[in-house]
Amino acid sequence: MSKAPNISADYVSSGLFRLDGKVAIVTGGASGMGEAMVHALAQSGATVVIADFDLDAAKATAESVADRDYTLHTAQVDVADKASVDALIASVVEAHGHIDVLVNSAGIAGRFPAEDFPEDAYDRIIAVNLKGSFLMAQAVGRQMIAQGDGGSIINMASIGAFNAYPQASAYLQSKGGVLQLTRSLALEWFDHGIRVNALAPTIYATSMMAKGAKKTTVTQDFIDARQLIDRMGEPHEMAGAAVFLASRAAKMVTGHTLAVDAGYLAV
Ligand SMILES: NC(=O)c1ccc[n+]([C@@H]2O[C@H](COP(=O)([O-])OP(=O)(O)OC[C@H]3O[C@@H](n4cnc5c(N)ncnc54)[C@H](O)[C@@H]3O)[C@@H](O)[C@H]2O)c1
């Protein structure tokens, strides 16, 4: 029997998931899943810029790699502020020459009953999670189009983009918007070789979860009822999916939302 063409016996060691020579920006990279994705992208060979509102936290994350064989770069940004985003992109291009990967992990939450949701909290959640993801993607997409050799943009959605849970109406609206942001940019930029995808986490044990813990409805009973794997995710358990979407292993994947959700959306 003849062997099928283009079948490699050794995909992984041929560098399918490697990101050598790529420059990646991870917003919200100082903490939680962003921090885990920063390390995973750097360990895959990328030059990584941690772009976070909290510069001290970003520096602390960068310094946590002292014994490792990669260096992390830091920058301050407010993703909800166009001038701040544009300044970030200019500084990354000046320092590193190009941008190949963007992970939009910056995000905030806020829990209030819908009937009492404060307008300022609503505005900030939409501004950071939805408008901020758009502003970052717009600025990076423009740069990628000018570079002419494509790229990968990864947005952080949520299982809350699909299913509702209580006291999170602004957050759920923002994450639903991230799904359509992902699809619309994938459609507009596919012919530039820019792939745009999203990740949809279930509940992960991060500072976002800890901050909301007092008001949260996420109990073990909630997890047992809604997930197949009956525990919260750990931040590092998001890392492999980000490397996959950033790499040429995912070169046929665009406009997609990959649920890393312990089976939440299956039941
Ligand atoms: N933790 C979860 O259970 C969960 C579930 C689904 C989706 N998500 C999403 O995953 C992403 C990461 O969440 P996490 O739990 O790791 O959060 P986290 O709170 O640990 O980290 C968020 C980071 O974003 C930064 N940030 C906040 N506002 C910013 C701004 N305006 N500009 C730049 N940086 C800003 C923070 O300083 C922080 O470092 C978020 O988009 C979140 O909505 C989280």
The ligand as a Tripos MOL2 file, in Angstrom:
@<TRIPOS>MOLECULE
LIG
   44    48     1     0     0
SMALL
NO_CHARGES

@<TRIPOS>ATOM
      1 N1        -10.7230   33.1440   35.7210 N.am      1 LIG1
      2 C1        -11.7990   32.6720   35.1210 C.2       1 LIG1
      3 O1        -12.5320   31.8480   35.6820 O.2       1 LIG1
      4 C2        -12.1540   33.1310   33.7070 C.ar      1 LIG1
      5 C3        -13.1860   32.4440   33.0540 C.ar      1 LIG1
      6 C4        -13.5190   32.8140   31.7640 C.ar      1 LIG1
      7 C5        -12.8240   33.8280   31.1180 C.ar      1 LIG1
      8 N2        -11.8330   34.4750   31.7760 N.ar      1 LIG1
      9 C6        -11.1280   35.5380   31.0530 C.3       1 LIG1
     10 O2         -9.7590   35.1930   30.9130 O.3       1 LIG1
     11 C7         -8.9620   36.3830   30.9060 C.3       1 LIG1
     12 C8         -7.9020   36.2690   31.9850 C.3       1 LIG1
     13 O3         -8.5600   36.1440   33.2320 O.3       1 LIG1
     14 P1         -7.7850   35.7950   34.5940 P.3       1 LIG1
     15 O4         -8.7750   35.0870   35.4380 O.co2     1 LIG1
     16 O5         -6.4810   35.1820   34.2690 O.co2     1 LIG1
     17 O6         -7.6370   37.2780   35.1820 O.3       1 LIG1
     18 P2         -6.6210   37.9500   36.2090 P.3       1 LIG1
     19 O7         -7.4570   38.8990   37.0150 O.co2     1 LIG1
     20 O8         -5.7610   36.9550   36.9150 O.co2     1 LIG1
     21 O9         -5.6930   38.8050   35.2170 O.3       1 LIG1
     22 C9         -6.2120   39.8520   34.4590 C.3       1 LIG1
     23 C10        -5.0640   40.8000   34.1140 C.3       1 LIG1
     24 O10        -5.6170   41.8360   33.2860 O.3       1 LIG1
     25 C11        -5.0110   43.0630   33.6800 C.3       1 LIG1
     26 N3         -5.8800   44.1760   33.2810 N.ar      1 LIG1
     27 C12        -7.0770   44.5230   33.8070 C.ar      1 LIG1
     28 N4         -7.5440   45.6210   33.2040 N.ar      1 LIG1
     29 C13        -6.6340   45.9710   32.2530 C.ar      1 LIG1
     30 C14        -6.5550   47.0180   31.3130 C.ar      1 LIG1
     31 N5         -7.5150   47.9400   31.2180 N.pl3     1 LIG1
     32 N6         -5.4840   47.0690   30.4870 N.ar      1 LIG1
     33 C15        -4.5030   46.1320   30.5910 C.ar      1 LIG1
     34 N7         -4.5060   45.1310   31.4780 N.ar      1 LIG1
     35 C16        -5.5680   45.0470   32.3030 C.ar      1 LIG1
     36 C17        -4.8790   42.9490   35.1930 C.3       1 LIG1
     37 O11        -3.9370   43.8810   35.7150 O.3       1 LIG1
     38 C18        -4.4510   41.4970   35.3460 C.3       1 LIG1
     39 O12        -3.0400   41.3650   35.3200 O.3       1 LIG1
     40 C19        -9.9380   37.5400   31.1200 C.3       1 LIG1
     41 O13       -10.2800   38.0890   29.8600 O.3       1 LIG1
     42 C20       -11.1490   36.8830   31.7350 C.3       1 LIG1
     43 O14       -12.3350   37.5940   31.4980 O.3       1 LIG1
     44 C21       -11.4790   34.1540   33.0650 C.ar      1 LIG1
@<TRIPOS>BOND
     1     1     2 1
     2     2     3 2
     3     2     4 1
     4     4     5 ar
     5     4    44 ar
     6     5     6 ar
     7     6     7 ar
     8     7     8 ar
     9     8     9 1
    10     8    44 ar
    11     9    10 1
    12     9    42 1
    13    10    11 1
    14    11    12 1
    15    11    40 1
    16    12    13 1
    17    13    14 1
    18    14    15 2
    19    14    16 1
    20    14    17 1
    21    17    18 1
    22    18    19 2
    23    18    20 1
    24    18    21 1
    25    21    22 1
    26    22    23 1
    27    23    24 1
    28    23    38 1
    29    24    25 1
    30    25    26 1
    31    25    36 1
    32    26    27 ar
    33    26    35 ar
    34    27    28 ar
    35    28    29 ar
    36    29    30 ar
    37    29    35 ar
    38    30    31 1
    39    30    32 ar
    40    32    33 ar
    41    33    34 ar
    42    34    35 ar
    43    36    37 1
    44    36    38 1
    45    38    39 1
    46    40    41 1
    47    40    42 1
    48    42    43 1
@<TRIPOS>SUBSTRUCTURE
     1 LIG1         1 GROUP 0 **** ****
